[in-house]
């Protein structure tokens, strides 16, 4: 409990990867004054000892945050798969996994096809999204995430 304020300060002073700013700077428009740098030799030994201890706690909390961030990244990357690249004119199959039962026109989901198609890639919108040439009877949006299609 005694380290909670130090850990909170370390977190709020750490530059985050996405914003490239610390939460403190985002909120207040400036970096906080650390107060750890002793400018001149003081007369009070207890104050100097306290400042060194606070600096050590801050460094430990900062190191723990970095270690935690690396652990979370490793965990997220474990489940991440390589994205297959598609080109205009490629034939693909669409996964039926997330479609509603009404669209499949089957009595049970168990008896439906896992993939339908092949359909032609009409346009590459981004590395994650493609537009397909779909028949009007299919009644789904032609822009599809690449995680829902496979090459034919």
N, C-alpha and C positions, 0 to 999 in steps of 0.2 A: 504494500500500500504506500510505503514511503517513496517508492520509485515512480509512482503513477504520474505525478506532475512532470518529472524529468522525461519519462517516455512520451507523454503527450507533447511536450515542448519539442523533443527530437522529431516526432512524427510531423508536427506542424512546420518544422524548419527544413524538412527534407525535400529536395527538388524531385518532383514526380515526373515520370517518363512522358506521360501524355501531354501535360500542360507546360512542362519544362519550367515550372515555377513552384515555389513552396506554397502550401495553403496559407501561411502567414502573409506572404507577399500578395497573394490573390485577395485576401481580406483587407489588408491594411496598406497595400501599395509600396511597401518597403520591407527589407529584411529586419528581423529583430536584433536588438543589441544583445550580444551574447553575454557580456559581463564576465567572461572567463579570463580575459587577458589582463594580467596584473601590470599596470603601467609603471608603477614605482614601488619600491620596497616600503611596505607599511610597517606600522609599529605593532599591530595586533596579529600575532601568530595564528590565533584561532580563525580569523577571517581568511587568511591565506590558505590555511589547511582546508577550510570549508570550500573555498573557490577551487582548489585542486580536486577535492572530492566531487564537486558538482561537474567539473570538466570531465573527470573519469566516468561518472555516471552517464553523462551525455554521450560520450564516445561509445560506451557499452550499449546504450539504447539504440544509437544510430547503427551500430554493427548488427544488433539483433533485427532491426528493421530490414537491413540489406539481406541478411540471411533468410528472413521470412519471405521477402520478395522473390529471391532466387528459388526458394522451395515452391512457392505458388506458381512460378513460371514453368518449372520442371513438371509439376503436376498437370498444368494446362496443356503443355506441349506433348505429354504422353498420349492424350486422347486426340490430338490434332493429326489429321491425315493430309497427305500431299494432294493438292487439287490438280485434277487432270485438265490439261488445256484442250480447248475445242477451237475449231476453225469454222469459218462460214462454209456451208455445204456438207459438213459432217453429218452422218446419220446417227441418231441417238434414240434410246428408249427412255420413257418416263416412268419413274417408280410410282406405283399405285398405293403405296403405304399410307399416305396422309389424306387420301381422297375420301369424301363421304360416300356412304353406301348407296345413296340415290344416284350418284353419278356412275357407279359401277354396274348398275342394273343386274345385280345378282342377289340371290336369296340370302346367301351368307358370305361373309368376307373370306372365309376359308377357301371357297371355291373360285375366287377371282384370280386373274392373272397378277403376277408380281410386277410385271412391266408391260407397258403398251407401246406400240410404235412399229416400225421406226419413223421418226420425224426428222426433218432437215433443219439444221441450225441456219437461221435466216440472218442473224446479226449478233455480234459480240458486243454487249453493253459494257461489261467490265470483266475482270478475271473471275468473278463469282456469279455473274448473271449473263444469261443468253436469251435471245428471242428465237422462238421456234415457229416453223410453218405448221400450223395445226388446222385440222378441218373444223369448220364451223359447228359441226354436230358434237364436237368434244366439249364445248361450253366451259373451257377453263382459260385463264389468262395466258397468253403466249410467252410472257416473260417468266423464266424459270431459273431458280438457283441451281448451280451446277451440282450440288449435293443430291439433287433429286433426279439426275439423269446419268446414264452410262452410255459409253460408245457402243454402237451396234456392230 
